[in-house]
Amino acid sequence: MDNKLLEINQLYTSFRIRDDYYAAVDNVSLSVKKNEVLAIVGESGSGKSALAFSIMRLHNRAKTEGEILFKGENVIDMSPSRLNEVRGKDMAMIFQDPLTALNPLMTVGQQIGEALFLHDRKLTKKDVQDRVIELLDQVGIPRPNYVIDQYPHELSGGMRQRVMIAIAIANDPELLIADEPTTALDVTIQAQILDLIRDLKEKMDAGIILITHDLGVVAEMADRVAVMYAGEIVEITDVKTLFENPKHPYTRSLLNSVPNSTSMEKQDKLHVIQGVVPSLAHLPRVGCRFKDRIPWIDDSVHEEHPELHEIEPGHFVRCLCYQHFYFPDKEEVEKK
Ligand SMILES: Nc1ncnc2c1ncn2[C@@H]1O[C@H](COP(=O)(O)OP(=O)(O)OP(=O)(O)O)[C@@H](O)[C@H]1O
């Protein structure tokens, strides 16, 4: 038995739009080990948050099918009471926007305290208070004795994000899901929060799923990376391989659209990925989903039913079109 903390097998998460269900997470399989950061990258609308919310079972209107094995137990089959035990204790989530995730009417101390007390009713008021101060200190909040009585709106964005992290780690979770934890923050604060998350990984021996569209964050934080496009994983590999030997046209386009990316292919211009991720109801469900965004690549090189191919140990790429992909010059794009 290996040390898999989370194992997702053939997961589908579908939302109802008018009379039909459409999969925003479409046959996703992946795993996370202890003390590992798995980054999930992709443009807006690729299904990253839908995947994270599925793992935490936070979607109440979506249809979720497949297996989400957390230490061998399928989260999808958990009863509401079992879910309440696991969520916030064994697995926890840091959300994108602390202002909407925090309760504006409760002090910082009350909110962190509630997270602690919910999972350990034997704690005394004094125990809770001591632990809250310890947590505030751990996430780098100065003057914890003072901040404990403040309300979220009295804090800066960076401090609010730290409070959310304190809530998430209050019960030493084994799995931490961070959904764009630094998007709303400026660059210096961003770096501090990332340092903090990295530190926590070491101290808590936790597995971390880090959702981001920022490849700089990926390079700094991840051990492995799953690239999502239109609900599917199109490439998954270790972080070094992703930057040094990316294969899927989408991965290569993402990397080549970032200035100073370590893996920028030898070309003098940045590549602009054409178009956008189609909306959920309009996703192509047959063939290569990325096909329409690389129209200069011959149709015949795409697989009819693209599969994830293990092209070297642990490196999976969807659709054989990667073997024929190249970046076009401007005239070739305009011709299509
Ligand atoms: N509750 C919902 N009902 C209907 N469609 C939804 C719902 N939530 C998400 N979607 C759709 O599912 C798709 C995936 O959305 P998701 O939020 O997971 O993407 P994302 O990659 O996390 O994007 P972002 O980076 O903007 O958060 C999108 O097309 C989105 O519009």
PDBQT file of the ligand as one rigid body, heavy atoms in Angstrom, charges set to zero:
ROOT
HETATM    1  N1  LIG A 401     -23.135  26.135  -9.623  1.00  0.00    +0.000 N 
HETATM    2  C1  LIG A 401     -22.905  26.082 -10.929  1.00  0.00    +0.000 A 
HETATM    3  N2  LIG A 401     -23.934  25.950 -11.819  1.00  0.00    +0.000 NA
HETATM    4  C2  LIG A 401     -23.710  25.885 -13.149  1.00  0.00    +0.000 A 
HETATM    5  N3  LIG A 401     -22.469  25.940 -13.715  1.00  0.00    +0.000 NA
HETATM    6  C3  LIG A 401     -21.411  26.059 -12.888  1.00  0.00    +0.000 A 
HETATM    7  C4  LIG A 401     -21.564  26.148 -11.461  1.00  0.00    +0.000 A 
HETATM    8  N4  LIG A 401     -20.334  26.263 -10.907  1.00  0.00    +0.000 NA
HETATM    9  C5  LIG A 401     -19.440  26.258 -11.932  1.00  0.00    +0.000 A 
HETATM   10  N5  LIG A 401     -20.089  26.138 -13.117  1.00  0.00    +0.000 N 
HETATM   11  C6  LIG A 401     -19.477  26.064 -14.457  1.00  0.00    +0.000 C 
HETATM   12  O1  LIG A 401     -18.537  24.997 -14.433  1.00  0.00    +0.000 OA
HETATM   13  C7  LIG A 401     -17.384  25.335 -15.197  1.00  0.00    +0.000 C 
HETATM   14  C8  LIG A 401     -16.151  25.202 -14.319  1.00  0.00    +0.000 C 
HETATM   15  O2  LIG A 401     -16.187  26.231 -13.333  1.00  0.00    +0.000 OA
HETATM   16  P1  LIG A 401     -15.097  26.376 -12.170  1.00  0.00    +0.000 P 
HETATM   17  O3  LIG A 401     -15.522  27.486 -11.277  1.00  0.00    +0.000 OA
HETATM   18  O4  LIG A 401     -14.840  25.066 -11.557  1.00  0.00    +0.000 OA
HETATM   19  O5  LIG A 401     -13.819  26.826 -13.007  1.00  0.00    +0.000 OA
HETATM   20  P2  LIG A 401     -12.429  27.320 -12.462  1.00  0.00    +0.000 P 
HETATM   21  O6  LIG A 401     -11.411  26.637 -13.303  1.00  0.00    +0.000 OA
HETATM   22  O7  LIG A 401     -12.336  27.109 -11.000  1.00  0.00    +0.000 OA
HETATM   23  O8  LIG A 401     -12.456  28.862 -12.783  1.00  0.00    +0.000 OA
HETATM   24  P3  LIG A 401     -11.997  30.105 -11.855  1.00  0.00    +0.000 P 
HETATM   25  O9  LIG A 401     -10.502  30.118 -11.947  1.00  0.00    +0.000 OA
HETATM   26  O10 LIG A 401     -12.643  31.268 -12.534  1.00  0.00    +0.000 OA
HETATM   27  O11 LIG A 401     -12.510  29.863 -10.473  1.00  0.00    +0.000 OA
HETATM   28  C9  LIG A 401     -17.610  26.740 -15.728  1.00  0.00    +0.000 C 
HETATM   29  O12 LIG A 401     -18.126  26.625 -17.045  1.00  0.00    +0.000 OA
HETATM   30  C10 LIG A 401     -18.650  27.308 -14.789  1.00  0.00    +0.000 C 
HETATM   31  O13 LIG A 401     -19.442  28.274 -15.425  1.00  0.00    +0.000 OA
ENDROOT
TORSDOF 0
